[in-house]
Amino acid sequence: MLKIQELRELIKLVDQSNIDEFSYEHDGSKIKMKKHKEASTETVIRQKADEFQMAPVVKEVIQPVLSNVPSEPQAKKIEVVEEAPVSEKLHKIVSPMVGTFYASPSPDAENYVKTGDKVKTDTVVCIVEAMKLFNEIEAEVNGEIVEVLVENGQLVEYGQPLFLVK
């Protein structure tokens, strides 16, 4: 997440430039600014909190800023949207290694699990292939699959969340 000073500098740079719209995404945070003809800038920030389901919480900040006309200060409206976790009781099933994620044992077979399926600690939820070794990944918890976070065939990193379990 950007610090307030960095955000102010970014707003100032966009305001002084001739661009009308600016978007930036990094580590689950999104910033989008649009300049309107009347020289106001709108900023929206969305912060992802550890891949949980989110409910938006909206705050408004009004900040006086000088417009391009030297003697006329003008207020700019900045809308900050922070997303707060709906449920903190979700368990992440993470990849124990770097490799390729496979949702099913073979291309023509059905996926091990999908959203809404009940799992037990020893339920196989996917395969992570590394160096031609196919490693079955178990749920390690009892619960229900809330979300599948990766696509079939996607490369995954060590510790990357694969599933959310309630």
C-alpha positions as a printed Julia matrix, in Angstrom:
166×3 Matrix{Float64}:
   0.0     0.0     0.0
   1.26    3.44   -0.85
   2.01    5.9     1.92
  -0.11    9.05    2.05
   2.83   11.22    0.95
   3.46    8.97   -2.08
  -0.24    9.12   -2.92
  -0.23   12.93   -2.73
   2.81   13.09   -5.03
   1.13   10.72   -7.47
  -2.03   12.87   -7.52
   0.08   15.97   -8.08
   1.99   14.36  -10.97
  -1.2    13.15  -12.67
  -2.78   16.58  -12.17
   0.21   18.35  -13.77
   0.4    15.94  -16.7
  -1.78   15.94  -19.81
  -3.1    12.41  -19.21
  -6.79   12.0   -18.34
  -6.71    8.56  -16.72
  -4.12    6.61  -14.71
  -4.24    3.03  -13.33
  -1.71    1.17  -11.16
  -1.8    -2.32   -9.62
   0.75   -3.88   -7.28
   0.52   -6.68   -4.67
  -3.28   -6.72   -4.66
  -3.59   -2.92   -4.36
  -5.23   -0.96   -7.17
  -5.12    2.78   -7.79
  -7.2     4.42  -10.51
  -7.29    8.18  -11.15
  -9.41   10.04  -13.66
  -9.13   13.74  -14.46
 -12.36   15.46  -15.37
 -12.61   18.57  -17.55
 -13.19   20.73  -14.46
  -9.69   19.77  -13.18
 -10.78   17.45  -10.39
  -9.15   14.08   -9.82
 -10.87   11.0    -8.47
  -8.78    8.26   -6.89
  -9.94    4.78   -5.98
  -7.74    2.44   -3.95
  -8.57   -1.22   -3.38
  -6.42   -3.27   -1.06
  -6.71   -7.03   -1.03
  -6.38   -8.51    2.45
  -4.74  -11.93    2.09
  -7.07  -13.22   -0.63
 -10.13  -13.32    1.69
 -13.64  -12.48    0.51
 -13.99   -8.73    0.77
 -16.7    -6.25    1.68
 -15.99   -2.65    0.64
 -15.6     0.06    3.26
 -15.69    3.57    1.79
 -14.07    6.73    3.21
 -14.11   10.17    1.59
 -11.27   12.65    1.89
 -11.53   16.23    0.61
  -8.16   17.87    0.01
  -7.61   21.4    -1.28
  -5.16   21.43   -4.19
  -4.08   24.16   -6.55
  -5.41   23.75  -10.07
  -3.48   24.61  -13.2
  -4.75   28.2   -12.9
  -2.33   29.82  -10.4
  -4.71   31.98   -8.35
  -7.69   29.59   -8.06
  -7.43   26.84   -5.45
  -9.88   24.02   -6.1
 -10.96   21.11   -3.9
 -10.35   17.62   -5.21
 -12.43   14.7    -4.07
 -10.54   11.52   -3.32
 -12.52    8.37   -2.69
 -10.59    5.67   -0.85
 -12.04    2.17   -0.89
 -10.44   -0.28    1.51
 -11.69   -3.83    1.39
 -12.1    -5.52    4.76
 -12.2    -9.28    5.26
 -15.7   -10.74    5.65
 -14.46  -13.86    7.4
 -11.13  -14.28    9.15
 -11.79  -18.01    9.74
 -10.69  -19.15    6.29
  -7.77  -21.57    6.04
  -5.4   -21.35    3.08
  -4.12  -24.54    1.48
  -0.73  -23.45    0.15
   1.71  -24.97   -2.31
   4.54  -26.79   -0.52
   6.85  -26.28   -3.52
   7.44  -24.48   -6.8
   5.78  -26.33   -9.67
   2.78  -26.68  -11.95
  -0.73  -26.88  -10.45
  -3.05  -29.6   -11.75
  -6.67  -29.75  -10.56
  -7.21  -33.35  -11.76
  -5.16  -36.59  -11.97
  -5.28  -36.55  -15.8
  -6.49  -34.15  -18.5
  -9.68  -36.14  -19.15
 -10.48  -36.8   -15.45
 -12.73  -34.74  -13.19
 -11.14  -32.18  -10.8
 -10.22  -33.45   -7.34
 -12.29  -30.68   -5.71
 -14.33  -27.65   -6.72
 -15.93  -24.74   -4.86
 -18.5   -26.03   -2.36
 -16.96  -29.5    -1.92
 -16.45  -30.83    1.61
 -12.9   -31.97    2.4
 -11.21  -33.88    5.21
  -7.6   -33.7     6.37
  -6.53  -36.54    4.07
  -8.55  -35.46    0.98
  -6.34  -34.92   -2.09
  -7.2   -31.48   -3.5
  -4.69  -31.19   -6.36
  -1.3   -32.19   -7.76
   1.78  -29.99   -7.93
   4.28  -31.28  -10.48
   7.94  -30.43   -9.96
  10.79  -31.93  -12.0
   8.5   -34.65  -13.44
   7.4   -35.72   -9.94
   3.66  -35.47   -9.32
   2.99  -34.57   -5.67
  -0.54  -35.02   -4.32
  -1.51  -32.12   -2.05
  -3.89  -32.9     0.82
  -6.32  -30.49    2.47
  -4.8   -30.9     5.98
  -8.06  -29.51    7.47
 -11.73  -30.48    7.62
 -14.07  -28.02    5.94
 -15.57  -26.74    2.71
 -13.71  -25.37   -0.32
 -14.72  -21.69   -0.56
 -12.53  -20.68   -3.49
  -9.98  -22.16   -5.92
  -7.3   -19.48   -6.27
  -5.27  -20.86   -9.22
  -5.98  -22.12  -12.72
  -5.23  -25.62  -14.01
  -1.72  -25.72  -15.52
  -0.64  -22.51  -13.77
   2.87  -22.24  -12.32
   2.78  -21.84   -8.53
   5.37  -20.63   -6.02
   6.33  -22.07   -2.65
   3.76  -20.91   -0.07
   1.32  -19.57   -2.69
  -2.32  -20.02   -1.61
  -4.14  -22.57   -3.79
  -7.51  -22.95   -2.03
  -9.52  -21.21    0.7
 -11.3   -23.58    3.11
 -14.05  -22.66    5.59
